[in-house]
Amino acid sequence: MYTEDPKTNSSQETEEEQYALDDARRVKVLSPSMMVFKRFVRNKLAIVGFIILVIMFTFSFIGPLFSPYSIAQLFTHDSYEWKTYATGRYNTDPNYMIAEGEEFPAGARSQFLLAVSGKTGGKTLEIGDTVPFEYNKTNYTVTVLDIRGGKPVYSIGSARFVASALLGKINKIDPEFDTPEIREALTARAADKKAKETTLKAGDYTFNISTVAKETVFELAGEESVLVAYDTFLPLEKEYEPLTKSFAFVKKVYEAAGNNESSFEYDGKTFEVQETESETELLVGGTPVMLVSDIAFGTYQVGTELSSDFLIQTSDAIRTNTVNFSFVNSQGEDTNARINLVNGNYYVETAQKTQLLMVTEPPSKEHLLGTDLYGMDLITRLMYGGRVSLMVGFVVIFFETFLGVILGGISGYFGGWTDTLLMRLVDLVNAIPFYPTIIIIGSILDHLKVGATARLFLLMVVIGILGWTGIARVVRGQILSLREQDFMVATEATGIRTSRRIFRHLVPNVMPLLIVNATMGLGGVILLEATLGFLGLGVKYPMASWGSIINQATDMHVMTTAWWIWIPAGALILTTVLGFNFVGDGLRDAFDPKMKR
């Protein structure tokens, strides 16, 4: 009969249980990657960091697809503010209207002002009075046409010397007029002792005669060619605007006003004259068509057209010292206006509609995080800025890792003079001052007017070139210790080529350390890019990064009153860097074989 030994059976079961391959041991023995993953997911901070990074990538790369705005879209709103519409000023300098084809030089104007100021006689001038003066051998006669508010209107005509006679005989004569007919007429009149201050008709000419002592002077009576006044002709209807530059029309107006005429005829039309102490209004068929005023108006903005109602209402307001008034503009709209007097100039202001940028607008339904200093939607800028910041981080880290692995691997494997040469290169790169170099490169790019996209890629290349040395040293140190291992001796014995030994057998053993360094270095690169953006050395408009957005808060007023400009960007930078650091710490612990299982 067979009996089972309890001790023997128990021992066998214990041995079988000891060598049983449960789920935990199967993971540890058969799947090192699963073991690393299990260690990683057990780290709560690493999971939190991973979730943060997923949210940041979703916000930056998927968020803009759902944003209704573009990265550089400007937002404005309608606003009404008082702006200068037109200006007015009392005429203090005389206006000269010169007939076509005539001249009245500056020297003649000076002599005219001297003559009428009383230097030659001092009497008060009345309508019809004449004042002679001479300039450059030309005699002029000034006639007062009208007196308007103490400011006369003058008509100036010139007289041309023709001949002179002494004791009844012609002694000088202009060759142009030296014809038998004219000489005979002049001689006969010179012999007449009663011919003083009269006129003579000879041929097609009319001559003025003046006598000085025993000499008789004959001058050609010229037409009046200059009008001098302190008024401005303001057309109230466009079709009458050409008349304001017509010498004959202006002269007719002043003659009618000076003679107190109620109307006059010109170019087949009857102009009615309504005169006040300071201005004259001309009407055609009872409709005002022109204003003759001692106030000159000018538009303040290009394209502004002053309506007739504006000219009338503003003139009345200026004369009565009225500040607020209204008028009908050229579009037929009732417009409120006010007058500001500054140094003798009247500035007419109206409430004008204008488009203002929505600068530093607080958060609202349309703009969840408000707008920035340029009137752009801030949350949209943060989304696109996240793309730039994260892209800079990954591209720079990839570039640094690529250079560091190649140069560090070659240096650590070959050693000797190759190691010495490459390590001196590392020392040389480390000796380059980072920020001064960035500032110099930024100035060059600004001078060359490099575009925003090209500037971004150049910035990443420069940061990568200046930052690969740390990874090269880490890789070199690891490979120096790994190249003496038995598996490397085996690769050498089997004749595997050098490049395959380095990049197929050595570098993969360094990859866990590289992954941890790269993950933790991403946060540092993002902080570096943010610093450059804050200093104005990063990306340029219209692109954005989180650092360049914070750069808008360099002004203390913005920092204290527009928190939505810098706090969200700073929070995104902080959260993203923390996420990368948490993930880096989790990977470091997961790859560490000394960690508890």
C-alpha positions in Angstrom: 0.0 0.0 0.0 1.3 3.4 -1.0 1.4 6.1 1.6 2.2 9.7 0.9 4.8 11.3 3.0 3.4 14.6 4.2 6.8 16.2 4.7 7.9 15.3 1.2 4.7 16.5 -0.4 4.8 19.8 1.5 8.4 20.4 0.4 7.5 19.8 -3.3 4.6 22.2 -3.1 6.7 24.8 -1.5 9.4 24.4 -4.1 6.7 24.6 -6.9 5.2 27.7 -5.3 8.6 29.3 -5.0 9.2 28.9 -8.7 5.7 29.9 -9.8 5.6 32.6 -12.4 2.8 34.9 -11.2 1.7 38.1 -13.0 4.1 40.4 -11.1 7.1 38.3 -11.7 6.1 37.8 -15.4 6.2 41.5 -15.8 9.5 41.9 -14.2 11.2 39.1 -16.0 9.6 39.2 -19.4 8.9 43.0 -20.0 11.4 45.6 -18.8 9.5 48.3 -20.6 6.3 47.4 -18.8 8.3 47.4 -15.5 9.4 51.0 -16.3 5.8 52.0 -17.3 4.5 50.5 -14.1 7.0 52.4 -12.0 6.1 55.6 -13.9 2.3 55.2 -13.4 2.8 54.6 -9.7 4.3 58.0 -9.4 1.4 60.3 -8.8 3.3 63.5 -9.5 4.5 62.0 -12.8 0.8 61.3 -13.8 -0.1 64.9 -12.8 2.7 66.2 -14.9 1.6 64.1 -17.8 -2.0 65.3 -17.6 -0.7 68.9 -17.4 1.3 68.4 -20.6 -1.6 66.8 -22.4 -3.8 69.8 -21.4 -1.1 72.3 -22.5 -0.6 70.6 -25.9 -4.3 70.4 -26.5 -4.7 74.1 -25.6 -1.8 75.1 -27.8 -2.2 72.9 -30.9 -5.9 72.1 -31.0 -7.3 75.2 -29.3 -6.6 77.6 -32.2 -8.6 75.3 -34.5 -11.7 76.2 -32.5 -10.9 79.9 -31.9 -13.1 82.3 -33.9 -10.2 84.8 -34.1 -6.8 84.8 -35.8 -3.4 85.4 -34.1 -3.1 89.1 -35.1 -6.7 90.1 -35.5 -7.3 93.6 -34.1 -10.6 94.5 -32.4 -12.1 98.0 -32.4 -15.2 99.7 -31.1 -17.0 102.9 -32.1 -16.4 105.9 -29.9 -17.4 109.5 -30.1 -14.9 112.1 -29.0 -14.4 115.8 -29.6 -12.1 116.5 -32.5 -11.2 119.6 -34.3 -13.4 120.0 -37.4 -12.3 123.3 -38.7 -10.5 126.5 -37.7 -11.4 130.2 -37.9 -9.4 133.4 -37.4 -10.0 137.1 -37.9 -8.0 138.4 -40.8 -5.2 140.7 -39.5 -3.2 140.8 -42.6 -4.4 142.3 -45.9 -5.4 140.0 -48.8 -4.1 141.0 -52.2 -6.2 140.2 -55.3 -4.2 140.9 -58.5 -5.8 141.0 -61.9 -4.7 138.3 -64.3 -1.5 139.2 -66.1 -0.6 142.0 -63.7 2.1 142.1 -61.0 2.3 143.7 -57.6 5.7 142.9 -56.1 6.6 142.8 -52.4 8.4 146.2 -52.6 5.3 147.8 -54.0 3.2 146.3 -51.2 5.5 147.8 -48.6 5.2 151.2 -50.2 1.5 150.8 -50.3 1.2 150.1 -46.6 3.5 153.0 -45.8 1.4 155.3 -47.9 -2.0 154.3 -46.4 -0.7 154.2 -42.8 -0.5 158.1 -42.8 3.3 158.5 -43.2 2.7 160.7 -46.2 -0.1 162.9 -44.8 -1.7 161.4 -41.8 -5.3 162.2 -42.6 -8.1 159.7 -42.0 -9.2 158.1 -45.3 -12.8 158.1 -46.5 -14.6 156.3 -49.3 -13.3 157.9 -52.6 -10.1 159.2 -51.2 -6.9 158.6 -53.2 -3.3 158.2 -52.1 -0.4 158.2 -54.6 2.9 156.3 -54.1 5.8 155.4 -56.3 7.8 152.2 -56.6 10.5 151.3 -59.2 9.7 154.3 -61.4 6.0 153.3 -61.5 3.4 155.6 -60.1 0.5 154.0 -58.3 -2.8 155.5 -57.2 -4.8 154.0 -54.2 -8.5 154.6 -54.1 -10.7 153.7 -51.0 -13.7 151.7 -52.2 -15.3 150.9 -48.9 -14.8 151.1 -45.1 -15.7 147.9 -43.3 -15.4 147.8 -39.6 -12.5 150.3 -39.6 -10.7 148.2 -42.3 -10.8 149.9 -45.6 -11.0 148.2 -49.0 -8.4 149.6 -51.5 -8.3 149.7 -55.3 -4.8 150.2 -56.7 -4.0 151.3 -60.3 -0.7 152.1 -61.9 0.2 155.0 -64.2 2.9 154.7 -66.9 5.1 157.7 -67.8 4.6 158.8 -71.5 6.1 162.2 -71.9 7.0 165.5 -70.2 7.0 169.1 -71.5 9.0 172.1 -70.3 7.7 175.5 -71.1 5.2 174.1 -73.6 7.8 172.0 -75.5 8.1 168.2 -75.4 11.5 167.3 -73.9 11.0 163.6 -73.1 8.7 161.0 -74.7 8.3 157.2 -74.6 9.3 155.9 -78.1 6.3 153.7 -78.1 4.0 156.8 -78.1 6.2 159.0 -80.3 3.8 159.4 -83.2 3.0 162.6 -85.0 -0.6 162.5 -83.9 0.2 161.9 -80.1 3.2 164.4 -80.2 1.0 167.1 -81.7 -1.8 166.5 -79.1 0.6 166.5 -76.2 2.4 169.7 -77.4 -0.9 171.5 -77.8 -2.0 170.6 -74.3 1.4 171.5 -72.8 1.1 175.0 -74.2 -2.3 175.4 -72.5 -1.6 177.0 -69.1 -5.1 175.9 -67.9 -4.5 172.2 -68.5 -3.7 171.1 -64.9 -4.7 167.8 -63.3 -6.9 166.9 -66.3 -7.0 164.2 -68.8 -6.3 164.1 -72.5 -7.8 161.7 -75.2 -5.3 161.1 -78.0 -5.7 158.3 -80.4 -6.7 155.1 -78.5 -5.2 156.3 -75.2 -6.3 158.4 -72.3 -3.5 160.4 -70.6 -3.5 161.9 -67.1 -1.9 165.4 -66.9 -0.1 166.7 -63.9 2.0 169.9 -63.5 5.1 170.3 -61.3 6.5 173.8 -61.4 7.0 174.6 -65.1 7.0 171.0 -66.2 4.0 169.2 -67.5 3.9 165.3 -67.1 1.7 163.0 -69.2 1.0 159.5 -67.9 -1.0 156.6 -69.3 -4.0 156.1 -67.2 -3.8 152.4 -66.3 -6.7 150.2 -65.2 -7.1 149.3 -61.6 -5.2 145.9 -61.2 -5.0 145.3 -57.4 -7.6 145.0 -54.7 -6.6 145.0 -51.1 -9.0 144.0 -48.3 -9.2 142.2 -45.0 -12.0 140.0 -46.1 -12.5 136.5 -47.3 -15.0 135.5 -50.0 -16.8 132.3 -48.8 -19.0 130.6 -51.4 -22.2 129.2 -50.0 -23.0 127.4 -53.2 -20.4 125.5 -55.2 -21.3 127.0 -58.5 -20.2 130.4 -57.3 -16.8 129.3 -56.1 -15.0 130.5 -59.3 -16.3 134.0 -58.7 -14.3 134.3 -55.5 -11.1 134.5 -57.7 -12.5 136.9 -60.2 -11.0 140.4 -59.9 -13.9 142.0 -61.8 -16.5 140.4 -59.6 -14.8 141.2 -56.3 -14.4 144.8 -57.4 -18.1 144.9 -58.3 -19.0 143.7 -54.8 -16.9 146.3 -53.0 -18.1 149.1 -55.3 -21.7 148.1 -54.6 -21.1 147.9 -50.9 -19.2 151.3 -50.8 -22.0 153.0 -52.7 -24.7 151.4 -50.5 -26.2 149.7 -53.5 -28.8 147.0 -52.8 -27.8 145.0 -55.9 -25.6 144.8 -58.9 -25.4 143.0 -62.2 -22.6 140.6 -63.1 -22.4 138.0 -65.8 -26.2 138.2 -66.5 -27.2 137.6 -62.9 -28.5 140.1 -60.3 -26.7 139.8 -56.9 -28.6 141.3 -53.9 -26.4 142.8 -51.3 -27.2 142.6 -47.6 -24.5 144.3 -45.6 -23.9 144.3 -41.8 -21.1 146.1 -39.9 -18.7 143.2 -40.3 -19.8 141.1 -43.3 -21.7 141.2 -46.5 -24.1 138.5 -47.7 -24.8 138.1 -51.4 -28.1 136.5 -52.6 -29.4 135.4 -55.9 -33.1 135.1 -56.1 -33.4 135.4 -52.3 -30.9 132.5 -51.7 -27.6 133.2 -50.0 -24.8 132.3 -52.3 -21.7 134.0 -50.9 -20.4 135.5 -47.7 -17.9 138.3 -47.5 -16.4 138.1 -44.0 -13.4 139.3 -42.1 -13.2 135.7 -40.6 -11.2 133.2 -42.6 -12.0 129.5 -42.2 -10.0 126.4 -42.9 -10.6 122.6 -42.7 -8.6 120.7 -40.2 -8.9 117.3 -41.8 -8.3 116.4 -45.5 -11.6 115.8 -47.3 -13.7 117.9 -45.0 -16.2 120.1 -46.8 -17.6 123.1 -44.9 -21.3 123.6 -45.5 -22.9 127.0 -46.0 -24.8 126.6 -42.7 -21.5 125.9 -41.0 -20.0 129.1 -42.3 -23.0 131.2 -41.3 -23.6 129.6 -37.8 -19.9 129.6 -36.9 -19.4 133.2 -37.9 -22.3 134.2 -35.7 -21.0 132.1 -32.9 -17.5 133.7 -33.1 -18.9 137.2 -33.2 -21.2 136.7 -30.3 -18.7 134.6 -28.2 -21.0 131.6 -28.2 -19.2 128.4 -27.1 -21.8 125.7 -28.0 -23.9 125.8 -31.2 -25.1 123.5 -33.9 -25.1 123.5 -37.7 -26.1 121.3 -40.6 -23.0 119.6 -42.2 -22.5 118.9 -45.9 -24.2 115.5 -45.6 -27.4 117.3 -44.2 -26.8 116.0 -40.6 -27.4 118.2 -37.6 -24.1 118.5 -35.8 -23.3 119.8 -32.3 -20.2 121.9 -32.1 -18.1 123.9 -29.6 -15.5 126.5 -30.0 -12.2 126.8 -28.2 -10.2 130.0 -28.5 -6.4 129.4 -28.4 -4.0 132.3 -29.2 -6.4 134.1 -31.4 -7.4 130.9 -33.3 -10.9 129.6 -33.0 -10.9 125.7 -33.1 -14.3 124.3 -34.0 -14.7 120.9 -32.5 -17.4 118.3 -33.2 -18.3 114.9 -31.6 -16.8 112.6 -34.3 -17.3 108.9 -34.6 -14.0 107.1 -34.6 -12.7 103.5 -34.4 -10.6 102.9 -31.3 -8.6 99.8 -30.6 -10.0 97.7 -27.7 -6.7 98.1 -25.8 -6.4 96.3 -22.4 -10.1 95.5 -22.3 -11.0 93.3 -19.3 -12.3 89.7 -19.7 -15.8 89.6 -21.3 -18.1 87.2 -23.0 -16.5 87.9 -26.4 -12.9 87.9 -25.1 -12.6 85.4 -22.2 -9.2 86.7 -21.1 -9.6 90.3 -22.4 -7.4 92.0 -24.9 -3.8 93.0 -24.9 -2.0 96.4 -25.5 -2.5 96.0 -29.2 -6.2 95.2 -29.1 -5.9 91.5 -29.9 -7.7 88.6 -28.2 -5.4 87.4 -25.5 -6.6 83.8 -25.1 -6.0 83.4 -28.9 -2.6 84.9 -28.6 -1.9 82.5 -25.7 -2.9 79.5 -27.7 -0.6 80.4 -30.6 2.1 81.5 -28.2 2.0 78.1 -26.6 2.7 76.5 -30.0 5.8 78.7 -30.3 7.0 78.1 -26.8 6.5 74.3 -26.9 7.9 74.1 -30.4 11.0 76.0 -29.4 11.5 73.7 -26.4 11.2 70.5 -28.4 13.3 71.6 -31.4 16.0 73.0 -29.3 16.2 69.9 -27.1 16.2 67.7 -30.2 19.0 69.8 -31.7 21.0 69.8 -28.5 20.6 66.1 -28.0 21.5 65.3 -31.6 24.8 67.3 -31.4 25.5 66.1 -27.9 25.0 62.4 -28.6 27.2 62.5 -31.8 30.1 64.5 -30.4 29.9 63.0 -26.9 29.7 59.5 -28.2 32.7 60.0 -30.5 34.7 61.7 -27.8 33.9 59.0 -25.2 34.5 56.0 -27.4 37.8 57.1 -29.1 39.4 59.0 -26.2 42.9 60.2 -26.7 43.5 63.3 -28.9 39.9 63.0 -30.3 38.5 63.3 -26.8 40.9 66.2 -26.0 40.0 68.1 -29.1 36.2 67.7 -28.7 36.4 68.6 -25.0 38.3 71.8 -25.8 35.5 72.6 -28.4 33.0 72.1 -25.5 35.1 74.5 -23.4 35.2 77.0 -26.2 31.4 77.0 -26.7 30.9 77.3 -23.0 33.1 80.4 -22.9 30.7 82.2 -25.4 28.6 84.7 -23.4 25.0 83.7 -24.1 22.9 86.8 -23.7 25.4 89.2 -25.3 25.5 86.8 -28.3 21.7 86.7 -28.5 21.5 90.5 -28.3 24.1 90.9 -31.1 22.3 88.4 -33.3 18.9 90.0 -32.6 20.3 93.4 -33.6 21.6 92.0 -36.9 18.3 90.3 -37.6 16.5 93.6 -36.9 18.8 95.5 -39.2 18.3 92.9 -42.0 14.5 93.0 -41.3 14.3 89.2 -41.1 10.7 87.9 -41.1 9.1 86.5 -37.9 9.2 82.9 -39.0 12.9 82.9 -40.1 13.8 84.8 -36.9 12.2 82.0 -34.8 14.1 79.2 -36.5 17.4 81.2 -36.3 16.7 81.7 -32.6 16.2 78.0 -32.1 19.4 77.2 -34.0 21.5 79.7 -31.9 20.1 78.3 -28.6 20.8 74.8 -29.7 24.4 75.6 -30.8 25.1 77.2 -27.5 23.4 74.6 -25.3 24.6 71.1 -26.5 27.7 71.0 -24.4 26.0 69.6 -21.3 24.5 66.6 -23.0 27.9 65.9 -24.8 29.6 65.8 -21.4 27.0 63.4 -20.0 27.1 61.1 -23.0 30.9 61.1 -22.9 31.0 60.2 -19.2 28.6 57.3 -19.7 30.3 55.9 -22.7 33.7 56.0 -21.0 32.3 53.6 -18.4 30.3 51.5 -20.8 33.0 50.9 -23.4 35.0 48.7 -20.9 32.0 46.4 -20.3 32.1 42.8 -21.5 29.4 43.3 -24.2 31.6 46.0 -25.8 34.6 43.6 -25.8 32.3 41.1 -27.5 31.2 43.6 -30.2 34.9 44.3 -30.9 35.7 40.6 -31.1 33.0 39.9 -33.5 34.3 42.7 -35.9 31.3 45.1 -35.8 32.2 48.4 -37.3 32.9 51.3 -35.1 29.8 53.5 -35.9 27.6 50.5 -35.2 29.3 49.8 -31.9 28.7 53.4 -30.8 25.2 54.1 -32.0 23.8 50.6 -31.8 25.3 49.3 -28.6 26.6 52.2 -26.6 24.1 55.0 -27.2 21.0 52.9 -26.5 22.4 52.2 -23.1 22.6 55.9 -22.5 19.0 56.6 -23.8 17.2 56.4 -20.5 19.5 59.1 -19.1 19.0 61.2 -22.3 15.3 60.9 -22.1 15.3 62.0 -18.5 17.7 64.9 -19.3 15.6 66.0 -22.3 12.3 65.9 -20.4 13.7 68.0 -17.6 15.6 70.2 -20.0 12.4 71.1 -21.9 11.2 73.2 -19.0 14.5 75.1 -18.9 14.3 75.8 -22.6 10.8 77.1 -22.3 11.9 79.4 -19.4 14.8 80.5 -21.5 12.5 81.4 -24.5 10.2 83.2 -22.2 13.1 85.2 -20.8 14.2 86.2 -24.3 10.7 87.1 -25.2 10.3 89.2 -22.1 13.6 91.0 -23.0 12.3 91.6 -26.5 14.9 89.3 -28.1 12.5 86.5 -29.0 9.8 86.2 -31.7 8.4 89.3 -33.2 4.9 90.5 -34.3 2.7 89.0 -35.6 3.9 85.8 -34.0 3.6 85.4 -30.2 5.1 83.4 -27.4 4.3 83.3 -23.7 7.4 85.4 -23.0 6.6 88.1 -25.5 3.1 88.4 -24.1 4.5 89.0 -20.6 6.8 91.6 -22.1 3.7 93.8 -22.4 3.6 94.1 -18.6 6.9 95.9 -18.3 4.9 99.1 -17.6 3.9 99.4 -14.0 0.5 100.7 -14.9 -0.2 97.7 -17.1 1.0 95.3 -14.4 -1.2 96.8 -11.7 -4.3 97.4 -13.8 -4.3 94.8 -16.5 -3.6 91.6 -14.6 -5.1 89.4 -17.4 -2.2 90.3 -19.7 0.6 88.8 -17.6 -0.9 86.4 -15.0 -2.4 83.9 -17.5 0.8 83.7 -19.5 3.0 83.4 -16.4 0.6 80.7 -15.1 0.9 78.8 -18.4 4.7 78.9 -18.3 4.8 77.9 -14.6 2.4 75.0 -15.1 4.1 73.7 -18.3 7.5 73.8 -16.7 6.2 72.0 -13.6 4.6 69.4 -15.9 7.9 68.7 -17.6 9.7 68.5 -14.3 7.2 66.1 -12.8 7.4 63.9 -15.9 11.2 64.1 -15.8 11.3 63.1 -12.2 8.9 60.2 -12.9 11.0 58.9 -15.8 14.2 59.2 -13.7 12.7 57.1 -10.9 11.2 54.6 -13.4 14.5 54.0 -15.2 16.4 53.8 -11.9 17.1 50.0 -11.2 17.6 50.7 -7.5 14.0 51.9 -7.1 11.7 49.6 -5.1 9.7 47.2 -7.3 
